[in-house]
Amino acid sequence: MAAYMRSMMFLVSIERNALLTRGNGIVVESKRYVRGLMRKPVKVLFPETETDKVIKNTPQPQPSGQNVKRDKEAKVTPTIRHLEESDFVKKRSNVQSSIKHPHSTVTSDSIDGLRFERAFPGDKRLARVVGVARSRTIREHQGKILLEGKRLICDALNAGANPQMVFFSTVDRLRELPVDKLKRATLVKVKFEDIKIWSDLVAPQGVIAIFSRPDPSRLNFANKGHSVPLSLICDNIRDPGNLGTMLRCAAAAGCQDVLLTKGCVDAWEPKVLRAAMGAHFRLPIYPNLSWADVDNHLPKPVTVHVADSSCDAETSRETEVTHMNVSHKPSKAGDYGWVSTKRNHNKMRYEDYDSDSDSDYEFEGLSLPRVDTKLYHESWAQRPTAVVVGGETQGLSVEAVQLAEKTSGHRLFIPVVPDVDSLNSAMAASILLFEGRKQLLKIMQTAGRKLKSKAEQQFS
């Protein structure tokens, strides 16, 4: 009972102190005023309309215990009501958000039935995989390639390539790919900033994929029905941009395959992939071949021609081409346009031409195979044909000229105006490939008409 009386006296003292004014007076009228919530001291703020009220020094009777209890409950009730209203608003917002997307298939770790992982801060998988795929030695050892961008990844999936890991920044980027073909791949969602760090593009698309190195014999090529019996042999093509452009031209011209010698840059180099624009998945590409392997990949019979980038003043005139064809002057390495006269220590190891001399023209006095010259627009593609294009720096290999002589091929010459340097290797390849396609289609159409006329004569 004593504790109860002490608590009641404490509450009464609080109410009394709240009614004190600046002049130690007491308000005559008993009203509830707005209190300024200050820690100390507690003061009463009067409304502007009641500043002239009469203040007397007569003390006000202390409120009873029931009034104090009622005032305490009145203070607690608005707080409870506010909490209940806030809980109601939260529940209502959650219900509305669930109703807004009732048919959404994206959850925190799956999309359209495929589960994906979220890369946490410090995850090094993207950096590690991209670093591995950018090294040619590791690409060949582990059998991995890196593809970036929607178009290139879609071409690979449609051709039947095997994806291993796919890194994407948003779910929308992943939805742009054929998701049904990614069931065996590991899907990892990463931040766009991480992709931007490891991307070779100025404006990354937000998706990078790691594939198994494709086997050309197992891919499904969509342009197979439009190909002609024409092959491109790339010899000593060291520039990635040139090789990628040549692959793109070969796919556009309908070549049946592309053969790359050991002196060429890797076909799966990122710069080659960007320049080729998906040509890797439109026709078979056989890289890192020796000349014995090149001969085995060519059909039988076949005619091999080599691209000639330059001739002397006499041979540059079309009127004197016929004299070149009957010329019996001994041939030298310098007479062949892109034939290399410098020793290539990484590739050219010939027992017959072995020498200790470091001269830049150590092969100049040696006789090379004799191959006649033809203008590019003359008739040279009359049966299955292969065209050898060499690099602008290293040039053609001696084996390329020997193969052309062995198959009765020619040096194909593209004349240019005087005082103009030779054409770019990719540009020369595109001119020769489309000219060869035109000639082969003409032969095929003529043969088709002959077969049709013979069949009509037999049934008439």
C-alpha positions in Angstrom: 0.0 0.0 0.0 2.9 2.3 0.8 4.4 1.6 -2.6 1.1 2.4 -4.3 0.8 5.7 -2.5 4.4 6.7 -3.4 3.6 6.0 -7.1 0.5 8.1 -7.0 2.2 11.0 -5.3 5.0 10.8 -8.0 2.4 11.1 -10.8 0.6 14.0 -9.0 3.9 15.9 -8.8 4.5 15.4 -12.5 1.1 16.8 -13.4 1.7 19.8 -11.0 5.0 20.7 -12.4 3.5 20.6 -15.9 1.1 23.3 -15.0 3.7 25.8 -13.7 4.3 28.9 -15.7 7.1 31.5 -16.0 5.7 33.6 -13.2 5.1 30.7 -10.8 1.3 31.2 -11.4 -1.4 28.7 -12.2 -3.8 28.9 -15.1 -7.3 29.6 -14.1 -9.0 27.5 -16.7 -8.4 23.8 -16.7 -7.5 23.0 -20.3 -5.1 20.6 -22.0 -2.4 22.5 -23.8 0.2 21.3 -26.3 3.4 20.4 -24.5 6.9 21.0 -26.0 8.7 17.7 -25.8 11.9 18.9 -24.2 14.0 16.9 -21.8 14.1 19.7 -19.2 12.4 21.7 -18.0 8.9 20.9 -19.2 7.0 24.1 -20.2 3.4 24.8 -21.3 3.0 26.5 -24.7 -0.1 28.6 -24.8 -2.2 29.2 -27.9 -2.0 32.7 -29.4 -5.7 33.4 -28.7 -5.3 32.8 -25.0 -2.2 34.8 -24.0 -4.4 37.4 -22.3 -6.0 35.1 -19.8 -6.0 36.2 -16.1 -3.5 34.3 -14.0 -4.1 34.0 -10.3 -1.8 32.8 -7.5 -4.5 30.6 -6.0 -3.4 27.0 -6.1 -5.4 24.5 -8.1 -6.7 21.4 -6.4 -4.7 18.2 -7.1 -6.3 15.8 -9.5 -7.6 12.6 -8.2 -6.1 9.2 -8.9 -8.8 8.3 -11.4 -8.1 11.5 -13.5 -4.4 10.7 -13.5 -5.0 7.2 -14.7 -7.3 8.4 -17.4 -4.7 10.9 -18.7 -2.1 8.2 -18.8 -4.3 5.9 -20.8 -5.0 8.8 -23.2 -1.3 9.2 -23.8 -0.6 5.5 -24.5 -3.6 5.0 -26.8 -2.4 7.2 -29.8 1.0 5.4 -29.8 -0.6 1.9 -29.9 -3.0 3.1 -32.7 0.0 4.4 -34.7 1.8 1.1 -34.5 -1.3 -0.8 -35.5 -1.7 1.4 -38.6 1.9 1.0 -39.6 1.7 -2.8 -39.4 -1.5 -2.7 -41.5 0.2 -0.6 -44.2 3.1 -3.0 -44.4 0.9 -6.0 -44.7 -1.2 -4.2 -47.4 1.9 -3.4 -49.4 3.1 -7.0 -49.2 -0.2 -8.3 -50.5 -0.2 -5.8 -53.3 3.3 -6.7 -54.4 2.3 -10.4 -54.5 -0.8 -9.6 -56.5 1.1 -7.4 -59.0 3.3 -10.3 -60.4 1.2 -13.4 -59.9 2.7 -15.3 -62.9 6.4 -14.3 -62.5 8.8 -17.3 -63.1 11.9 -15.5 -61.8 12.8 -16.3 -58.2 15.9 -15.6 -56.2 17.8 -18.5 -57.7 15.9 -19.8 -60.7 14.5 -18.7 -64.1 12.1 -20.7 -66.2 13.1 -23.9 -64.4 16.8 -23.3 -64.6 18.7 -22.7 -61.4 21.5 -20.1 -61.3 24.0 -19.0 -58.7 24.7 -15.5 -57.4 28.3 -14.4 -57.2 29.0 -12.9 -53.8 31.7 -10.2 -53.2 35.1 -11.7 -53.6 34.0 -14.4 -56.1 37.0 -15.0 -58.4 35.4 -17.5 -60.8 34.8 -14.9 -63.6 38.3 -13.6 -63.4 39.9 -17.0 -63.3 37.8 -18.5 -66.2 38.3 -15.4 -68.4 42.0 -15.5 -67.8 42.2 -19.1 -68.7 40.2 -18.7 -71.9 42.3 -15.8 -73.1 45.6 -17.8 -73.2 46.1 -19.8 -76.4 48.2 -22.4 -74.6 45.6 -23.0 -71.9 42.8 -22.9 -74.5 44.4 -25.7 -76.4 45.4 -27.7 -73.3 42.1 -27.5 -71.5 39.9 -27.3 -74.6 38.0 -24.1 -73.6 37.0 -21.0 -75.6 35.4 -17.7 -74.5 32.5 -16.2 -76.3 31.0 -12.8 -75.5 27.8 -11.2 -76.6 24.3 -12.4 -77.4 24.8 -13.0 -81.2 28.0 -15.1 -80.9 26.7 -17.2 -78.0 23.4 -17.8 -79.9 25.3 -18.9 -83.0 27.4 -21.3 -81.0 24.3 -22.8 -79.2 22.4 -23.2 -82.5 25.4 -24.9 -84.1 25.5 -27.5 -81.2 28.5 -26.2 -79.2 28.7 -27.4 -75.6 28.4 -24.6 -73.0 30.2 -25.0 -69.7 29.6 -21.7 -67.8 27.5 -18.6 -68.5 28.0 -15.3 -66.6 25.2 -12.7 -66.9 24.5 -9.4 -65.3 20.6 -9.4 -65.4 17.9 -12.0 -65.9 16.8 -10.2 -69.0 20.2 -10.8 -70.6 19.9 -14.5 -69.9 16.4 -14.6 -71.4 17.8 -13.4 -74.7 19.6 -16.7 -75.1 18.0 -20.0 -76.0 17.5 -21.0 -72.3 16.5 -24.6 -73.2 20.0 -25.2 -74.5 21.7 -24.2 -71.3 20.5 -27.0 -69.1 24.0 -28.5 -68.7 25.8 -25.2 -68.1 26.5 -23.5 -64.8 24.7 -20.2 -64.7 26.2 -17.5 -62.5 24.7 -14.0 -62.0 27.4 -11.4 -61.4 27.5 -7.6 -61.3 27.8 -5.7 -64.5 30.9 -3.9 -63.1 32.7 -7.3 -62.9 31.8 -8.1 -66.5 32.9 -4.7 -67.6 36.3 -5.2 -66.0 37.0 -8.5 -67.8 35.4 -7.6 -71.1 37.3 -6.8 -74.3 34.4 -4.7 -75.6 34.0 -0.9 -75.2 30.3 -1.4 -74.5 29.8 -4.9 -73.0 26.5 -6.6 -73.5 26.5 -8.2 -70.0 26.9 -11.9 -70.9 30.0 -14.0 -71.2 30.1 -17.8 -71.9 32.7 -20.5 -71.7 32.3 -23.3 -74.2 34.2 -26.5 -74.9 36.4 -26.2 -77.9 34.2 -27.3 -80.8 35.0 -30.1 -83.1 34.2 -29.0 -86.7 33.0 -32.4 -87.7 30.3 -32.4 -85.0 28.8 -29.0 -85.5 25.6 -28.3 -87.4 26.2 -25.7 -90.0 23.1 -23.9 -91.3 24.7 -22.8 -94.6 25.8 -26.2 -95.7 23.3 -26.4 -98.5 24.6 -23.2 -100.1 28.2 -24.1 -100.3 30.3 -24.7 -103.4 33.4 -27.0 -103.8 35.8 -24.2 -102.8 38.3 -24.2 -99.9 40.3 -21.4 -98.4 43.8 -22.2 -97.1 45.3 -19.5 -94.8 49.1 -19.6 -94.8 51.0 -17.5 -92.2 48.1 -15.2 -91.4 49.4 -13.5 -88.2 47.0 -10.6 -87.9 43.8 -11.5 -85.9 41.7 -8.9 -87.8 42.8 -10.2 -91.2 42.1 -13.8 -90.3 38.7 -13.0 -88.8 37.8 -11.0 -92.0 38.9 -13.8 -94.2 36.8 -16.3 -92.3 33.8 -14.0 -92.6 34.4 -13.7 -96.4 34.8 -17.5 -96.7 31.4 -18.0 -95.0 29.7 -15.4 -97.2 31.2 -16.9 -100.4 29.9 -20.4 -99.4 33.2 -22.1 -99.0 33.0 -25.7 -97.9 35.8 -25.3 -95.3 38.8 -23.3 -94.2 42.2 -24.8 -93.5 44.7 -23.0 -91.2 48.4 -23.8 -91.3 50.6 -23.9 -88.2 51.9 -20.4 -88.8 48.5 -18.7 -88.4 47.1 -17.0 -85.4 44.7 -19.0 -83.3 41.2 -19.0 -84.8 39.6 -18.7 -81.3 41.5 -15.6 -80.4 38.9 -13.0 -79.1 39.9 -10.5 -81.8 39.5 -13.1 -84.5 36.0 -14.1 -83.1 34.9 -10.4 -83.2 36.1 -9.9 -86.7 34.6 -13.2 -88.0 31.1 -12.2 -86.8 30.0 -15.8 -86.2 31.7 -17.4 -89.2 33.2 -20.1 -86.9 29.8 -21.6 -86.6 28.8 -21.4 -90.3 31.5 -23.5 -91.9 34.2 -26.0 -90.7 37.5 -24.5 -89.7 40.5 -26.8 -89.2 43.3 -25.0 -87.4 47.0 -25.8 -86.8 47.5 -28.1 -89.7 50.7 -29.3 -91.3 50.9 -29.3 -95.1 50.5 -33.1 -95.0 47.3 -32.6 -93.1 46.2 -29.9 -95.5 46.6 -32.3 -98.4 44.5 -34.9 -96.6 41.6 -32.5 -96.0 41.4 -31.5 -99.6 39.0 -33.5 -101.9 40.3 -35.6 -104.8 40.7 -34.4 -107.4 41.4 -30.7 -106.5 43.2 -27.8 -108.0 45.2 -25.5 -105.7 45.9 -21.9 -106.7 48.1 -19.4 -104.8 47.3 -15.7 -104.5 49.9 -13.4 -106.1 50.1 -9.9 -104.7 52.8 -8.3 -106.9 54.6 -8.6 -110.1 57.2 -6.6 -111.9 56.4 -3.9 -114.4 56.2 -6.3 -117.3 53.9 -8.8 -115.6 51.5 -6.1 -114.4 50.2 -5.4 -117.8 47.3 -7.6 -119.0 48.6 -7.7 -122.6 51.8 -9.4 -121.5 50.2 -12.1 -119.4 50.3 -14.6 -122.2 54.1 -14.1 -122.5 54.4 -14.8 -118.8 52.6 -18.2 -119.2 55.2 -19.4 -121.8 58.2 -17.9 -120.1 60.8 -20.5 -119.1 62.9 -18.1 -117.0 64.0 -19.8 -113.7 61.7 -18.8 -110.8 63.0 -17.2 -107.6 61.3 -16.6 -104.3 61.0 -12.9 -104.9 59.0 -13.6 -108.1 56.1 -15.0 -106.1 54.1 -12.3 -104.5 53.6 -13.3 -100.9 56.3 -16.0 -100.9 58.6 -15.3 -98.0 62.3 -14.8 -98.7 63.2 -14.5 -95.0 63.8 -17.5 -92.8 61.0 -18.3 -90.4 62.7 -20.0 -87.4 59.4 -20.9 -85.8 57.9 -22.7 -88.8 60.2 -23.2 -91.9 62.5 -26.2 -91.3 63.5 -27.6 -94.6 66.2 -30.2 -94.9 66.8 -29.5 -98.6 67.2 -25.7 -98.0 69.2 -25.9 -94.7 71.8 -23.2 -94.5 73.9 -21.4 -91.9 73.6 -18.1 -93.6 71.5 -15.4 -92.0 71.1 -13.5 -95.2 67.6 -12.1 -95.8 67.7 -13.6 -99.3 69.1 -17.0 -98.6 66.5 -18.6 -100.9 67.0 -16.2 -103.7 69.3 -18.3 -105.8 67.3 -21.5 -105.3 64.9 -22.6 -107.9 61.2 -22.9 -106.8 58.4 -24.8 -108.5 57.2 -23.3 -111.7 53.6 -22.1 -111.6 52.1 -20.1 -114.4 50.2 -16.8 -113.8 46.6 -16.0 -114.5 44.4 -13.0 -114.0 41.8 -13.4 -111.3 38.9 -12.9 -113.7 40.0 -15.6 -116.2 38.7 -19.2 -116.0 40.5 -21.0 -113.2 37.8 -22.6 -111.1 36.4 -25.5 -113.2 36.4 -28.3 -110.6 36.9 -28.5 -106.8 39.3 -25.7 -106.1 41.4 -24.4 -103.2 42.9 -20.9 -102.9 46.0 -20.3 -100.7 46.4 -16.8 -99.3 49.5 -15.9 -97.5 50.3 -13.3 -94.8 51.5 -9.8 -95.8 54.7 -10.2 -93.7 55.6 -13.8 -93.7 54.3 -14.6 -97.1 53.5 -18.0 -98.7 55.3 -21.1 -97.7 57.3 -23.1 -100.3 55.0 -26.0 -99.7 52.0 -23.9 -100.9 53.8 -23.3 -104.3 54.7 -27.0 -104.5 51.1 -28.0 -103.9 50.0 -25.6 -106.6 52.5 -27.1 -109.1 51.5 -30.6 -108.1 47.7 -30.0 -108.8 48.3 -27.9 -112.0 47.3 -24.7 -110.2 48.1 -21.1 -111.1 49.3 -17.9 -109.5 46.2 -15.7 -109.4 47.1 -12.1 -110.0 44.9 -9.1 -109.2 46.2 -6.1 -111.2 46.2 -2.6 -109.6 47.1 0.8 -110.9 50.7 1.9 -110.9 52.4 3.2 -107.8 49.8 1.4 -105.5 51.0 -1.1 -103.0 49.6 -4.6 -102.9 46.1 -5.4 -101.6 45.4 -6.4 -98.0 45.4 -10.2 -97.7 41.8 -10.2 -96.5 40.7 -8.0 -99.4 42.5 -10.2 -101.9 41.0 -13.3 -100.4 37.4 -11.9 -100.7 38.0 -11.0 -104.4 39.3 -14.4 -105.3 36.7 -16.3 -103.3 33.7 -14.6 -104.8 35.2 -14.9 -108.3 35.7 -18.6 -107.7 32.2 -18.9 -106.5 30.8 -17.2 -109.6 32.8 -19.5 -111.9 31.9 -22.7 -110.0 28.2 -21.8 -110.0 28.3 -21.2 -113.7 29.9 -24.6 -114.3 27.3 -26.3 -112.0 24.4 -24.5 -113.8 25.8 -25.6 -117.2 26.2 -29.2 -116.0 22.7 -29.1 -114.6 21.2 -28.0 -117.9 23.2 -30.7 -119.8 21.9 -33.4 -117.4 18.3 -32.0 -117.8 18.5 -32.1 -121.6 19.9 -35.6 -121.6 17.1 -36.8 -119.4 14.5 -35.2 -121.6 16.0 -36.8 -124.7 15.9 -40.3 -123.0 12.2 -39.9 -122.1 11.1 -38.3 -125.4 
